[in-house]
């Protein structure tokens, strides 16, 4: 979708350069600038989305507490047992 903004911005710039009317040129240049900014924001948003992690992998506080309790129980069990031979 963001590439469509770029193509429309190029078309608006072409209209601005081809027209003889000053008012149409100003409007076309403003539209081209707005579409160029929209294209840039779309590209940045897609880049940020591709770098972000999966939100479903985030651990909720209850699960984090349960995992900590399991780790503490394992540590307590290992303290009482002889060290494992490597």
PDB file of N, CA, C and O in Angstrom:
ATOM      1  N   UNK A   1       0.820  -1.191   0.000  1.00  0.00           N
ATOM      2  CA  UNK A   1       0.000   0.000   0.000  1.00  0.00           C
ATOM      3  C   UNK A   1       0.867   1.259   0.000  1.00  0.00           C
ATOM      4  O   UNK A   1       0.508   2.263  -0.616  1.00  0.00           O
ATOM      5  N   UNK A   2       2.000   1.205   0.686  1.00  0.00           N
ATOM      6  CA  UNK A   2       2.827   2.405   0.755  1.00  0.00           C
ATOM      7  C   UNK A   2       3.442   2.738  -0.608  1.00  0.00           C
ATOM      8  O   UNK A   2       3.726   3.902  -0.891  1.00  0.00           O
ATOM      9  N   UNK A   3       3.645   1.736  -1.440  1.00  0.00           N
ATOM     10  CA  UNK A   3       4.191   2.012  -2.776  1.00  0.00           C
ATOM     11  C   UNK A   3       3.188   2.785  -3.627  1.00  0.00           C
ATOM     12  O   UNK A   3       3.574   3.544  -4.516  1.00  0.00           O
ATOM     13  N   UNK A   4       1.917   2.590  -3.354  1.00  0.00           N
ATOM     14  CA  UNK A   4       0.890   3.337  -4.067  1.00  0.00           C
ATOM     15  C   UNK A   4       1.000   4.832  -3.747  1.00  0.00           C
ATOM     16  O   UNK A   4       0.798   5.673  -4.623  1.00  0.00           O
ATOM     17  N   UNK A   5       1.315   5.154  -2.505  1.00  0.00           N
ATOM     18  CA  UNK A   5       1.521   6.549  -2.124  1.00  0.00           C
ATOM     19  C   UNK A   5       2.683   7.161  -2.911  1.00  0.00           C
ATOM     20  O   UNK A   5       2.608   8.309  -3.349  1.00  0.00           O
ATOM     21  N   UNK A   6       3.746   6.393  -3.082  1.00  0.00           N
ATOM     22  CA  UNK A   6       4.894   6.898  -3.826  1.00  0.00           C
ATOM     23  C   UNK A   6       4.525   7.151  -5.288  1.00  0.00           C
ATOM     24  O   UNK A   6       4.899   8.178  -5.853  1.00  0.00           O
ATOM     25  N   UNK A   7       3.800   6.227  -5.893  1.00  0.00           N
ATOM     26  CA  UNK A   7       3.395   6.414  -7.284  1.00  0.00           C
ATOM     27  C   UNK A   7       2.473   7.624  -7.439  1.00  0.00           C
ATOM     28  O   UNK A   7       2.605   8.389  -8.395  1.00  0.00           O
ATOM     29  N   UNK A   8       1.549   7.795  -6.506  1.00  0.00           N
ATOM     30  CA  UNK A   8       0.661   8.955  -6.554  1.00  0.00           C
ATOM     31  C   UNK A   8       1.428  10.261  -6.324  1.00  0.00           C
ATOM     32  O   UNK A   8       1.088  11.288  -6.911  1.00  0.00           O
ATOM     33  N   UNK A   9       2.453  10.226  -5.480  1.00  0.00           N
ATOM     34  CA  UNK A   9       3.280  11.411  -5.248  1.00  0.00           C
ATOM     35  C   UNK A   9       4.039  11.784  -6.515  1.00  0.00           C
ATOM     36  O   UNK A   9       4.159  12.963  -6.847  1.00  0.00           O
ATOM     37  N   UNK A  10       4.546  10.791  -7.215  1.00  0.00           N
ATOM     38  CA  UNK A  10       5.244  11.057  -8.475  1.00  0.00           C
ATOM     39  C   UNK A  10       4.275  11.643  -9.503  1.00  0.00           C
ATOM     40  O   UNK A  10       4.621  12.576 -10.228  1.00  0.00           O
ATOM     41  N   UNK A  11       3.071  11.094  -9.561  1.00  0.00           N
ATOM     42  CA  UNK A  11       2.067  11.610 -10.493  1.00  0.00           C
ATOM     43  C   UNK A  11       1.687  13.049 -10.142  1.00  0.00           C
ATOM     44  O   UNK A  11       1.544  13.883 -11.036  1.00  0.00           O
ATOM     45  N   UNK A  12       1.524  13.342  -8.869  1.00  0.00           N
ATOM     46  CA  UNK A  12       1.184  14.715  -8.459  1.00  0.00           C
ATOM     47  C   UNK A  12       2.316  15.676  -8.780  1.00  0.00           C
ATOM     48  O   UNK A  12       2.061  16.815  -9.170  1.00  0.00           O
ATOM     49  N   UNK A  13       3.569  15.240  -8.624  1.00  0.00           N
ATOM     50  CA  UNK A  13       4.709  16.094  -8.975  1.00  0.00           C
ATOM     51  C   UNK A  13       4.746  16.330 -10.485  1.00  0.00           C
ATOM     52  O   UNK A  13       5.050  17.432 -10.941  1.00  0.00           O
ATOM     53  N   UNK A  14       4.440  15.301 -11.244  1.00  0.00           N
ATOM     54  CA  UNK A  14       4.412  15.465 -12.707  1.00  0.00           C
ATOM     55  C   UNK A  14       3.332  16.461 -13.119  1.00  0.00           C
ATOM     56  O   UNK A  14       3.554  17.287 -14.004  1.00  0.00           O
ATOM     57  N   UNK A  15       2.178  16.386 -12.488  1.00  0.00           N
ATOM     58  CA  UNK A  15       1.104  17.346 -12.770  1.00  0.00           C
ATOM     59  C   UNK A  15       1.558  18.758 -12.412  1.00  0.00           C
ATOM     60  O   UNK A  15       1.273  19.708 -13.142  1.00  0.00           O
ATOM     61  N   UNK A  16       2.261  18.897 -11.295  1.00  0.00           N
ATOM     62  CA  UNK A  16       2.727  20.219 -10.868  1.00  0.00           C
ATOM     63  C   UNK A  16       3.720  20.802 -11.873  1.00  0.00           C
ATOM     64  O   UNK A  16       3.707  22.006 -12.128  1.00  0.00           O
ATOM     65  N   UNK A  17       4.571  19.968 -12.439  1.00  0.00           N
ATOM     66  CA  UNK A  17       5.560  20.469 -13.389  1.00  0.00           C
ATOM     67  C   UNK A  17       4.967  20.748 -14.778  1.00  0.00           C
ATOM     68  O   UNK A  17       5.498  21.580 -15.514  1.00  0.00           O
ATOM     69  N   UNK A  18       3.894  20.078 -15.138  1.00  0.00           N
ATOM     70  CA  UNK A  18       3.301  20.224 -16.470  1.00  0.00           C
ATOM     71  C   UNK A  18       2.262  21.336 -16.555  1.00  0.00           C
ATOM     72  O   UNK A  18       1.970  21.821 -17.648  1.00  0.00           O
ATOM     73  N   UNK A  19       1.706  21.745 -15.431  1.00  0.00           N
ATOM     74  CA  UNK A  19       0.602  22.700 -15.473  1.00  0.00           C
ATOM     75  C   UNK A  19       1.113  24.134 -15.659  1.00  0.00           C
ATOM     76  O   UNK A  19       2.248  24.463 -15.315  1.00  0.00           O
ATOM     77  N   UNK A  20       0.233  24.970 -16.217  1.00  0.00           N
ATOM     78  CA  UNK A  20       0.551  26.386 -16.387  1.00  0.00           C
ATOM     79  C   UNK A  20      -0.087  27.224 -15.280  1.00  0.00           C
ATOM     80  O   UNK A  20       0.247  28.397 -15.115  1.00  0.00           O
ATOM     81  N   UNK A  21      -1.001  26.624 -14.527  1.00  0.00           N
ATOM     82  CA  UNK A  21      -1.704  27.341 -13.469  1.00  0.00           C
ATOM     83  C   UNK A  21      -0.883  27.306 -12.172  1.00  0.00           C
ATOM     84  O   UNK A  21      -0.434  26.247 -11.734  1.00  0.00           O
ATOM     85  N   UNK A  22      -0.703  28.464 -11.583  1.00  0.00           N
ATOM     86  CA  UNK A  22       0.076  28.553 -10.343  1.00  0.00           C
ATOM     87  C   UNK A  22      -0.664  27.895  -9.182  1.00  0.00           C
ATOM     88  O   UNK A  22      -0.054  27.201  -8.367  1.00  0.00           O
ATOM     89  N   UNK A  23      -1.962  28.108  -9.106  1.00  0.00           N
ATOM     90  CA  UNK A  23      -2.744  27.534  -8.005  1.00  0.00           C
ATOM     91  C   UNK A  23      -2.735  26.003  -8.075  1.00  0.00           C
ATOM     92  O   UNK A  23      -2.591  25.334  -7.052  1.00  0.00           O
ATOM     93  N   UNK A  24      -2.889  25.456  -9.276  1.00  0.00           N
ATOM     94  CA  UNK A  24      -2.864  23.994  -9.435  1.00  0.00           C
ATOM     95  C   UNK A  24      -1.480  23.442  -9.116  1.00  0.00           C
ATOM     96  O   UNK A  24      -1.355  22.356  -8.550  1.00  0.00           O
ATOM     97  N   UNK A  25      -0.441  24.189  -9.480  1.00  0.00           N
ATOM     98  CA  UNK A  25       0.915  23.762  -9.181  1.00  0.00           C
ATOM     99  C   UNK A  25       1.150  23.690  -7.671  1.00  0.00           C
ATOM    100  O   UNK A  25       1.743  22.728  -7.183  1.00  0.00           O
ATOM    101  N   UNK A  26       0.696  24.685  -6.941  1.00  0.00           N
ATOM    102  CA  UNK A  26       0.877  24.711  -5.487  1.00  0.00           C
ATOM    103  C   UNK A  26       0.116  23.561  -4.841  1.00  0.00           C
ATOM    104  O   UNK A  26       0.642  22.873  -3.967  1.00  0.00           O
ATOM    105  N   UNK A  27      -1.124  23.356  -5.274  1.00  0.00           N
ATOM    106  CA  UNK A  27      -1.933  22.264  -4.720  1.00  0.00           C
ATOM    107  C   UNK A  27      -1.294  20.915  -5.039  1.00  0.00           C
ATOM    108  O   UNK A  27      -1.224  20.044  -4.171  1.00  0.00           O
ATOM    109  N   UNK A  28      -0.830  20.733  -6.267  1.00  0.00           N
ATOM    110  CA  UNK A  28      -0.220  19.460  -6.661  1.00  0.00           C
ATOM    111  C   UNK A  28       1.072  19.211  -5.888  1.00  0.00           C
ATOM    112  O   UNK A  28       1.343  18.079  -5.485  1.00  0.00           O
ATOM    113  N   UNK A  29       1.863  20.247  -5.680  1.00  0.00           N
ATOM    114  CA  UNK A  29       3.100  20.078  -4.901  1.00  0.00           C
ATOM    115  C   UNK A  29       2.804  19.739  -3.439  1.00  0.00           C
ATOM    116  O   UNK A  29       3.503  18.923  -2.839  1.00  0.00           O
ATOM    117  N   UNK A  30       1.780  20.357  -2.870  1.00  0.00           N
ATOM    118  CA  UNK A  30       1.406  20.023  -1.494  1.00  0.00           C
ATOM    119  C   UNK A  30       0.895  18.596  -1.395  1.00  0.00           C
ATOM    120  O   UNK A  30       1.214  17.882  -0.444  1.00  0.00           O
ATOM    121  N   UNK A  31       0.107  18.182  -2.370  1.00  0.00           N
ATOM    122  CA  UNK A  31      -0.385  16.797  -2.391  1.00  0.00           C
ATOM    123  C   UNK A  31       0.787  15.830  -2.553  1.00  0.00           C
ATOM    124  O   UNK A  31       0.835  14.792  -1.894  1.00  0.00           O
ATOM    125  N   UNK A  32       1.732  16.174  -3.433  1.00  0.00           N
ATOM    126  CA  UNK A  32       2.904  15.322  -3.633  1.00  0.00           C
ATOM    127  C   UNK A  32       3.717  15.214  -2.343  1.00  0.00           C
ATOM    128  O   UNK A  32       4.195  14.133  -2.000  1.00  0.00           O
ATOM    129  N   UNK A  33       3.872  16.315  -1.638  1.00  0.00           N
ATOM    130  CA  UNK A  33       4.615  16.292  -0.377  1.00  0.00           C
ATOM    131  C   UNK A  33       3.896  15.432   0.667  1.00  0.00           C
ATOM    132  O   UNK A  33       4.527  14.639   1.366  1.00  0.00           O
ATOM    133  N   UNK A  34       2.587  15.594   0.765  1.00  0.00           N
ATOM    134  CA  UNK A  34       1.816  14.800   1.738  1.00  0.00           C
ATOM    135  C   UNK A  34       1.880  13.318   1.400  1.00  0.00           C
ATOM    136  O   UNK A  34       2.017  12.483   2.294  1.00  0.00           O
ATOM    137  N   UNK A  35       1.784  12.989   0.131  1.00  0.00           N
ATOM    138  CA  UNK A  35       1.860  11.575  -0.264  1.00  0.00           C
ATOM    139  C   UNK A  35       3.258  11.010  -0.049  1.00  0.00           C
ATOM    140  O   UNK A  35       3.412   9.839   0.296  1.00  0.00           O
ATOM    141  N   UNK A  36       4.271  11.838  -0.251  1.00  0.00           N
ATOM    142  CA  UNK A  36       5.642  11.390   0.003  1.00  0.00           C
ATOM    143  C   UNK A  36       5.856  11.103   1.490  1.00  0.00           C
ATOM    144  O   UNK A  36       6.505  10.121   1.848  1.00  0.00           O
ATOM    145  N   UNK A  37       5.317  11.953   2.341  1.00  0.00           N
ATOM    146  CA  UNK A  37       5.402  11.724   3.795  1.00  0.00           C
ATOM    147  C   UNK A  37       4.614  10.475   4.182  1.00  0.00           C
ATOM    148  O   UNK A  37       5.063   9.703   5.030  1.00  0.00           O
ATOM    149  N   UNK A  38       3.452  10.268   3.578  1.00  0.00           N
ATOM    150  CA  UNK A  38       2.657   9.067   3.864  1.00  0.00           C
ATOM    151  C   UNK A  38       3.412   7.811   3.434  1.00  0.00           C
ATOM    152  O   UNK A  38       3.376   6.797   4.130  1.00  0.00           O
ATOM    153  N   UNK A  39       4.096   7.875   2.285  1.00  0.00           N
ATOM    154  CA  UNK A  39       4.901   6.735   1.835  1.00  0.00           C
ATOM    155  C   UNK A  39       6.038   6.443   2.809  1.00  0.00           C
ATOM    156  O   UNK A  39       6.293   5.290   3.156  1.00  0.00           O
ATOM    157  N   UNK A  40       6.714   7.498   3.245  1.00  0.00           N
ATOM    158  CA  UNK A  40       7.825   7.322   4.176  1.00  0.00           C
ATOM    159  C   UNK A  40       7.345   6.737   5.507  1.00  0.00           C
ATOM    160  O   UNK A  40       7.990   5.845   6.058  1.00  0.00           O
ATOM    161  N   UNK A  41       6.226   7.228   6.021  1.00  0.00           N
ATOM    162  CA  UNK A  41       5.692   6.701   7.281  1.00  0.00           C
ATOM    163  C   UNK A  41       5.269   5.236   7.126  1.00  0.00           C
ATOM    164  O   UNK A  41       5.457   4.437   8.043  1.00  0.00           O
ATOM    165  N   UNK A  42       4.703   4.886   5.979  1.00  0.00           N
ATOM    166  CA  UNK A  42       4.336   3.495   5.731  1.00  0.00           C
ATOM    167  C   UNK A  42       5.549   2.587   5.681  1.00  0.00           C
ATOM    168  O   UNK A  42       5.520   1.474   6.208  1.00  0.00           O
ATOM    169  N   UNK A  43       6.613   3.057   5.050  1.00  0.00           N
ATOM    170  CA  UNK A  43       7.843   2.252   4.989  1.00  0.00           C
ATOM    171  C   UNK A  43       8.450   2.083   6.383  1.00  0.00           C
ATOM    172  O   UNK A  43       8.904   0.994   6.737  1.00  0.00           O
ATOM    173  N   UNK A  44       8.456   3.144   7.162  1.00  0.00           N
ATOM    174  CA  UNK A  44       8.996   3.043   8.521  1.00  0.00           C
ATOM    175  C   UNK A  44       8.133   2.135   9.395  1.00  0.00           C
ATOM    176  O   UNK A  44       8.658   1.373  10.206  1.00  0.00           O
ATOM    177  N   UNK A  45       6.827   2.211   9.234  1.00  0.00           N
ATOM    178  CA  UNK A  45       5.935   1.349  10.019  1.00  0.00           C
ATOM    179  C   UNK A  45       6.135  -0.115   9.663  1.00  0.00           C
ATOM    180  O   UNK A  45       6.139  -0.970  10.548  1.00  0.00           O
ATOM    181  N   UNK A  46       6.301  -0.413   8.384  1.00  0.00           N
ATOM    182  CA  UNK A  46       6.508  -1.807   8.003  1.00  0.00           C
ATOM    183  C   UNK A  46       7.865  -2.316   8.493  1.00  0.00           C
ATOM    184  O   UNK A  46       7.996  -3.489   8.843  1.00  0.00           O
ATOM    185  N   UNK A  47       8.867  -1.449   8.520  1.00  0.00           N
ATOM    186  CA  UNK A  47      10.180  -1.860   9.030  1.00  0.00           C
ATOM    187  C   UNK A  47      10.121  -2.130  10.539  1.00  0.00           C
ATOM    188  O   UNK A  47      10.703  -3.100  11.024  1.00  0.00           O
ATOM    189  N   UNK A  48       9.416  -1.269  11.272  1.00  0.00           N
ATOM    190  CA  UNK A  48       9.277  -1.476  12.715  1.00  0.00           C
ATOM    191  C   UNK A  48       8.485  -2.741  13.009  1.00  0.00           C
ATOM    192  O   UNK A  48       8.802  -3.470  13.949  1.00  0.00           O
ATOM    193  N   UNK A  49       7.466  -3.004  12.216  1.00  0.00           N
ATOM    194  CA  UNK A  49       6.654  -4.205  12.411  1.00  0.00           C
ATOM    195  C   UNK A  49       7.465  -5.462  12.153  1.00  0.00           C
ATOM    196  O   UNK A  49       7.282  -6.465  12.843  1.00  0.00           O
ATOM    197  N   UNK A  50       8.359  -5.427  11.171  1.00  0.00           N
ATOM    198  CA  UNK A  50       9.149  -6.611  10.856  1.00  0.00           C
ATOM    199  C   UNK A  50      10.201  -6.886  11.933  1.00  0.00           C
ATOM    200  O   UNK A  50      10.616  -8.031  12.108  1.00  0.00           O
ATOM    201  N   UNK A  51      10.633  -5.858  12.648  1.00  0.00           N
ATOM    202  CA  UNK A  51      11.651  -6.041  13.687  1.00  0.00           C
ATOM    203  C   UNK A  51      11.071  -6.363  15.060  1.00  0.00           C
ATOM    204  O   UNK A  51      11.791  -6.815  15.951  1.00  0.00           O
ATOM    205  N   UNK A  52       9.777  -6.133  15.231  1.00  0.00           N
ATOM    206  CA  UNK A  52       9.184  -6.369  16.548  1.00  0.00           C
ATOM    207  C   UNK A  52       8.962  -7.868  16.765  1.00  0.00           C
ATOM    208  O   UNK A  52       8.766  -8.620  15.810  1.00  0.00           O
ATOM    209  N   UNK A  53       8.994  -8.286  18.014  1.00  0.00           N
ATOM    210  CA  UNK A  53       8.800  -9.691  18.351  1.00  0.00           C
ATOM    211  C   UNK A  53       7.338 -10.081  18.346  1.00  0.00           C
ATOM    212  O   UNK A  53       6.449  -9.244  18.192  1.00  0.00           O
ATOM    213  N   UNK A  54       7.114 -11.350  18.515  1.00  0.00           N
ATOM    214  CA  UNK A  54       5.754 -11.868  18.549  1.00  0.00           C
ATOM    215  C   UNK A  54       5.136 -11.540  19.905  1.00  0.00           C
ATOM    216  O   UNK A  54       5.680 -11.909  20.946  1.00  0.00           O
ATOM    217  N   UNK A  55       4.011 -10.853  19.891  1.00  0.00           N
ATOM    218  CA  UNK A  55       3.371 -10.432  21.139  1.00  0.00           C
ATOM    219  C   UNK A  55       2.819 -11.621  21.920  1.00  0.00           C
ATOM    220  O   UNK A  55       2.630 -11.523  23.132  1.00  0.00           O
ATOM    221  N   UNK A  56       2.559 -12.731  21.253  1.00  0.00           N
ATOM    222  CA  UNK A  56       2.031 -13.900  21.950  1.00  0.00           C
ATOM    223  C   UNK A  56       3.100 -14.593  22.786  1.00  0.00           C
ATOM    224  O   UNK A  56       2.775 -15.433  23.624  1.00  0.00           O
ATOM    225  N   UNK A  57       4.368 -14.255  22.572  1.00  0.00           N
ATOM    226  CA  UNK A  57       5.458 -14.875  23.323  1.00  0.00           C
ATOM    227  C   UNK A  57       5.740 -14.165  24.643  1.00  0.00           C
ATOM    228  O   UNK A  57       6.576 -14.628  25.420  1.00  0.00           O
ATOM    229  N   UNK A  58       5.066 -13.058  24.912  1.00  0.00           N
ATOM    230  CA  UNK A  58       5.284 -12.316  26.151  1.00  0.00           C
ATOM    231  C   UNK A  58       4.671 -13.101  27.310  1.00  0.00           C
ATOM    232  O   UNK A  58       3.536 -13.570  27.223  1.00  0.00           O
ATOM    233  N   UNK A  59       5.435 -13.238  28.391  1.00  0.00           N
ATOM    234  CA  UNK A  59       4.977 -14.006  29.554  1.00  0.00           C
ATOM    235  C   UNK A  59       4.194 -13.085  30.480  1.00  0.00           C
ATOM    236  O   UNK A  59       4.643 -11.986  30.804  1.00  0.00           O
ATOM    237  N   UNK A  60       3.027 -13.541  30.898  1.00  0.00           N
ATOM    238  CA  UNK A  60       2.234 -12.741  31.825  1.00  0.00           C
ATOM    239  C   UNK A  60       2.792 -12.917  33.248  1.00  0.00           C
ATOM    240  O   UNK A  60       3.533 -13.869  33.497  1.00  0.00           O
ATOM    241  N   UNK A  61       2.452 -12.022  34.178  1.00  0.00           N
ATOM    242  CA  UNK A  61       3.021 -12.067  35.529  1.00  0.00           C
ATOM    243  C   UNK A  61       2.730 -13.370  36.279  1.00  0.00           C
ATOM    244  O   UNK A  61       3.572 -13.825  37.052  1.00  0.00           O
ATOM    245  N   UNK A  62       1.570 -13.973  36.072  1.00  0.00           N
ATOM    246  CA  UNK A  62       1.240 -15.221  36.766  1.00  0.00           C
ATOM    247  C   UNK A  62       2.163 -16.336  36.291  1.00  0.00           C
ATOM    248  O   UNK A  62       2.669 -17.113  37.102  1.00  0.00           O
ATOM    249  N   UNK A  63       2.384 -16.418  34.981  1.00  0.00           N
ATOM    250  CA  UNK A  63       3.276 -17.444  34.427  1.00  0.00           C
ATOM    251  C   UNK A  63       4.707 -17.206  34.885  1.00  0.00           C
ATOM    252  O   UNK A  63       5.424 -18.161  35.183  1.00  0.00           O
ATOM    253  N   UNK A  64       5.133 -15.951  34.944  1.00  0.00           N
ATOM    254  CA  UNK A  64       6.485 -15.630  35.400  1.00  0.00           C
ATOM    255  C   UNK A  64       6.680 -16.050  36.856  1.00  0.00           C
ATOM    256  O   UNK A  64       7.729 -16.589  37.207  1.00  0.00           O
ATOM    257  N   UNK A  65       5.686 -15.811  37.701  1.00  0.00           N
ATOM    258  CA  UNK A  65       5.764 -16.234  39.109  1.00  0.00           C
ATOM    259  C   UNK A  65       5.849 -17.749  39.213  1.00  0.00           C
ATOM    260  O   UNK A  65       6.620 -18.275  40.016  1.00  0.00           O
ATOM    261  N   UNK A  66       5.063 -18.454  38.408  1.00  0.00           N
ATOM    262  CA  UNK A  66       5.087 -19.915  38.428  1.00  0.00           C
ATOM    263  C   UNK A  66       6.450 -20.440  37.992  1.00  0.00           C
ATOM    264  O   UNK A  66       6.959 -21.393  38.582  1.00  0.00           O
ATOM    265  N   UNK A  67       7.049 -19.835  36.969  1.00  0.00           N
ATOM    266  CA  UNK A  67       8.371 -20.268  36.511  1.00  0.00           C
ATOM    267  C   UNK A  67       9.446 -19.990  37.564  1.00  0.00           C
ATOM    268  O   UNK A  67      10.360 -20.795  37.744  1.00  0.00           O
ATOM    269  N   UNK A  68       9.340 -18.859  38.257  1.00  0.00           N
ATOM    270  CA  UNK A  68      10.305 -18.563  39.321  1.00  0.00           C
ATOM    271  C   UNK A  68      10.195 -19.571  40.461  1.00  0.00           C
ATOM    272  O   UNK A  68      11.207 -20.022  40.998  1.00  0.00           O
ATOM    273  N   UNK A  69       8.967 -19.919  40.826  1.00  0.00           N
ATOM    274  CA  UNK A  69       8.769 -20.912  41.889  1.00  0.00           C
ATOM    275  C   UNK A  69       9.338 -22.263  41.486  1.00  0.00           C
ATOM    276  O   UNK A  69       9.932 -22.956  42.313  1.00  0.00           O
ATOM    277  N   UNK A  70       9.165 -22.644  40.227  1.00  0.00           N
ATOM    278  CA  UNK A  70       9.729 -23.913  39.762  1.00  0.00           C
ATOM    279  C   UNK A  70      11.258 -23.877  39.799  1.00  0.00           C
ATOM    280  O   UNK A  70      11.895 -24.860  40.177  1.00  0.00           O
ATOM    281  N   UNK A  71      11.844 -22.745  39.407  1.00  0.00           N
ATOM    282  CA  UNK A  71      13.300 -22.625  39.424  1.00  0.00           C
ATOM    283  C   UNK A  71      13.830 -22.677  40.856  1.00  0.00           C
ATOM    284  O   UNK A  71      14.857 -23.302  41.121  1.00  0.00           O
ATOM    285  N   UNK A  72      13.129 -22.020  41.774  1.00  0.00           N
ATOM    286  CA  UNK A  72      13.552 -22.066  43.179  1.00  0.00           C
ATOM    287  C   UNK A  72      13.433 -23.481  43.732  1.00  0.00           C
ATOM    288  O   UNK A  72      14.303 -23.923  44.482  1.00  0.00           O
ATOM    289  N   UNK A  73      12.373 -24.194  43.375  1.00  0.00           N
ATOM    290  CA  UNK A  73      12.207 -25.573  43.839  1.00  0.00           C
ATOM    291  C   UNK A  73      13.315 -26.454  43.283  1.00  0.00           C
ATOM    292  O   UNK A  73      13.837 -27.305  44.004  1.00  0.00           O
ATOM    293  N   UNK A  74      13.689 -26.274  42.019  1.00  0.00           N
ATOM    294  CA  UNK A  74      14.784 -27.049  41.434  1.00  0.00           C
ATOM    295  C   UNK A  74      16.106 -26.729  42.103  1.00  0.00           C
ATOM    296  O   UNK A  74      16.912 -27.622  42.364  1.00  0.00           O
ATOM    297  N   UNK A  75      16.330 -25.431  42.386  1.00  0.00           N
ATOM    298  CA  UNK A  75      17.560 -25.029  43.061  1.00  0.00           C
ATOM    299  C   UNK A  75      17.627 -25.629  44.458  1.00  0.00           C
ATOM    300  O   UNK A  75      18.687 -26.086  44.884  1.00  0.00           O
ATOM    301  N   UNK A  76      16.508 -25.633  45.172  1.00  0.00           N
ATOM    302  CA  UNK A  76      16.473 -26.203  46.523  1.00  0.00           C
ATOM    303  C   UNK A  76      16.712 -27.702  46.468  1.00  0.00           C
ATOM    304  O   UNK A  76      17.380 -28.256  47.340  1.00  0.00           O
ATOM    305  N   UNK A  77      16.172 -28.365  45.449  1.00  0.00           N
ATOM    306  CA  UNK A  77      16.381 -29.811  45.313  1.00  0.00           C
ATOM    307  C   UNK A  77      17.830 -30.113  44.961  1.00  0.00           C
ATOM    308  O   UNK A  77      18.375 -31.126  45.397  1.00  0.00           O
ATOM    309  N   UNK A  78      18.452 -29.249  44.181  1.00  0.00           N
ATOM    310  CA  UNK A  78      19.860 -29.470  43.790  1.00  0.00           C
ATOM    311  C   UNK A  78      20.797 -29.200  44.958  1.00  0.00           C
ATOM    312  O   UNK A  78      21.857 -29.821  45.049  1.00  0.00           O
ATOM    313  N   UNK A  79      20.431 -28.288  45.853  1.00  0.00           N
ATOM    314  CA  UNK A  79      21.279 -28.002  47.009  1.00  0.00           C
ATOM    315  C   UNK A  79      21.341 -29.211  47.934  1.00  0.00           C
ATOM    316  O   UNK A  79      22.380 -29.457  48.547  1.00  0.00           O
ATOM    317  N   UNK A  80      20.276 -29.955  48.045  1.00  0.00           N
ATOM    318  CA  UNK A  80      20.240 -31.119  48.918  1.00  0.00           C
ATOM    319  C   UNK A  80      20.867 -32.355  48.283  1.00  0.00           C
ATOM    320  O   UNK A  80      21.284 -33.265  48.999  1.00  0.00           O
ATOM    321  N   UNK A  81      20.939 -32.403  46.984  1.00  0.00           N
ATOM    322  CA  UNK A  81      21.468 -33.569  46.268  1.00  0.00           C
ATOM    323  C   UNK A  81      22.969 -33.387  46.029  1.00  0.00           C
ATOM    324  O   UNK A  81      23.460 -32.259  45.986  1.00  0.00           O
ATOM    325  N   UNK A  82      23.698 -34.502  45.873  1.00  0.00           N
ATOM    326  CA  UNK A  82      25.132 -34.394  45.557  1.00  0.00           C
ATOM    327  C   UNK A  82      25.314 -33.806  44.152  1.00  0.00           C
ATOM    328  O   UNK A  82      24.432 -33.963  43.307  1.00  0.00           O
ATOM    329  N   UNK A  83      26.434 -33.136  43.889  1.00  0.00           N
ATOM    330  CA  UNK A  83      26.652 -32.538  42.573  1.00  0.00           C
ATOM    331  C   UNK A  83      26.703 -33.612  41.482  1.00  0.00           C
ATOM    332  O   UNK A  83      27.201 -34.716  41.702  1.00  0.00           O
ATOM    333  N   UNK A  84      26.192 -33.275  40.337  1.00  0.00           N
ATOM    334  CA  UNK A  84      26.145 -34.222  39.223  1.00  0.00           C
ATOM    335  C   UNK A  84      27.537 -34.382  38.635  1.00  0.00           C
ATOM    336  O   UNK A  84      28.276 -33.407  38.500  1.00  0.00           O
ATOM    337  N   UNK A  85      27.898 -35.631  38.282  1.00  0.00           N
ATOM    338  CA  UNK A  85      29.191 -35.907  37.675  1.00  0.00           C
ATOM    339  C   UNK A  85      29.157 -35.537  36.193  1.00  0.00           C
ATOM    340  O   UNK A  85      28.190 -35.818  35.486  1.00  0.00           O
ATOM    341  N   UNK A  86      30.226 -34.907  35.750  1.00  0.00           N
ATOM    342  CA  UNK A  86      30.261 -34.484  34.337  1.00  0.00           C
ATOM    343  C   UNK A  86      31.199 -35.341  33.560  1.00  0.00           C
ATOM    344  O   UNK A  86      31.365 -35.142  32.357  1.00  0.00           O
TER     345      UNK A  86
END
